[in-house]
Amino acid sequence: MNDGTQLSKFVAPEVVTGAGAHRLAGRTALNLGARTVLLVSDPGVAAAGWTAAVAASLAEAGLRCVTFDGVRPNTRSSEVAAGAACYVAQGCNALVAVGGGSVIDCAKGIGIVACNGGDVVSYEGIDEIPIPIPPLVCVPTTAGSAADVSQFAIILDEAARTKLTLVSKALVPDVSLIDPLPLTTQPRALTVATGIDALSHAVEALCSTGASPLTDLFALDAIRRVVASLPGAVERPGDLEARSGTMFACLHAGLAFSNASLGATHALSHALGGLSDAPHGECNAILLPHVVRYNFPDASRALRRVGEILGLDLSGRPDPEARDLLCEALDTFLVRVGAPRRLSALGISHAEVAALAEKALEDPCMATNPRCPVSGDMEALLEAAI
């Protein structure tokens, strides 16, 4: 664990928070030198009216706006290619993303290809993007991915059926306009899935071998806010106080994991999303307690702090007992908010375990997992989750 005496980095974009922040998109893009903006979104966000609201803000600022709203969950490499072609053909010089993690990751991918050429899949890995992406303004409409503040982009390589992880400071957006109002139109299942994604980000960042005192501050606060706010956001969709709580939980978790990285929960979720197109947040919800159980021997200090936030008194209890109590408390919270509990409910079968485990072990997120997996570990974890 980094006690503050070791060197550590921390990168973050400019962030504006509060009700109505999305209305600043035009002014913000103009300040970044935008003339023609590619507005990246998806059909659900467009149907809810948020794409048009941001387009109106761009028009008010005197900017030309071209809309690309064909993004699906689990951003595809083909969507990135189509968006980049549109960006170049329309003479765009800036990006505005209105949507969840898939939309924002697609916008990042479009920026990569528009500036560097080629296929987005060739930029997989850490610091593999030579030319920075164009100015990018984000208006997140979910409280989970934190793609709007992170240096990560996750892209589905359709040919290889693999989710690729791209990590670079070049992918940190310029400005994020974080507004609780768009969160009020989220479907219940999406509220749950994205909220647990934020929780998973925070727990994994706290346990990461790349953690630092600064990332710990954000991770711990994110966990507190998820526990305090997510049930209310699920039960009362229009509750702006609860939505603001999940909004800040997502933001703080994002700042933590963007700088500390993640672990086995996300490595496994990426494998599941690539092979079967399973929803990312739902995969995390199912896998998190299993990964916590697996990692506890090597991350007991961090995970005991998670237990305290969940209301447990783990002082003086031996690790096996503390581990069991924490996993039970996590599961109770997940059941309370209505998260799925078995991979079989997502259509995952025992026959897929070996391939999933192999892909997970190759994921960059596994590099900072606190426990180094040995042969058979991930297979056993997946079997337990099915």
Number of C-alpha atoms within 10 A of each C-alpha: 16 14 8 11 8 8 7 15 11 12 13 20 16 12 17 15 16 13 15 13 17 27 19 16 27 24 17 22 26 17 10 15 11 24 17 21 27 28 26 26 27 21 15 16 20 15 10 13 13 21 23 16 16 22 23 17 19 27 14 14 18 15 19 15 22 18 19 21 22 15 24 15 16 23 25 24 23 18 21 29 20 13 27 26 14 18 25 15 9 14 13 21 19 23 28 31 34 33 27 24 26 23 31 31 28 29 34 33 29 31 28 25 25 24 16 16 14 12 15 27 19 13 21 19 16 14 14 13 22 12 14 15 24 23 20 27 28 29 28 28 25 28 33 30 27 29 28 37 28 26 27 26 25 24 28 26 19 15 9 10 16 22 30 24 20 25 23 20 16 20 27 26 28 20 23 29 24 28 25 29 20 23 24 20 18 22 11 16 16 18 27 25 26 27 32 31 26 32 30 28 33 34 28 33 32 34 29 28 20 21 26 24 15 17 27 24 15 22 34 23 17 30 28 18 24 25 19 17 22 28 20 20 27 24 12 14 17 17 17 19 13 23 27 24 23 33 32 24 32 34 27 27 37 31 30 33 31 26 22 28 31 30 28 32 26 28 25 29 26 31 27 29 21 24 21 16 18 20 17 24 28 24 28 30 30 24 25 26 24 19 24 23 18 19 22 23 15 14 20 18 14 19 23 20 19 21 19 14 17 17 11 15 15 17 9 7 11 9 15 13 10 21 24 15 17 27 19 13 17 19 18 12 16 20 13 12 21 16 22 20 20 18 22 12 11 17 10 18 13 12 9 15 18 16 13 24 22 16 18 25 20 13 21 22 21 22 20 20 26 23 20 13 15 8 10 11 12 22 19 14 18 24 15 12 19 18
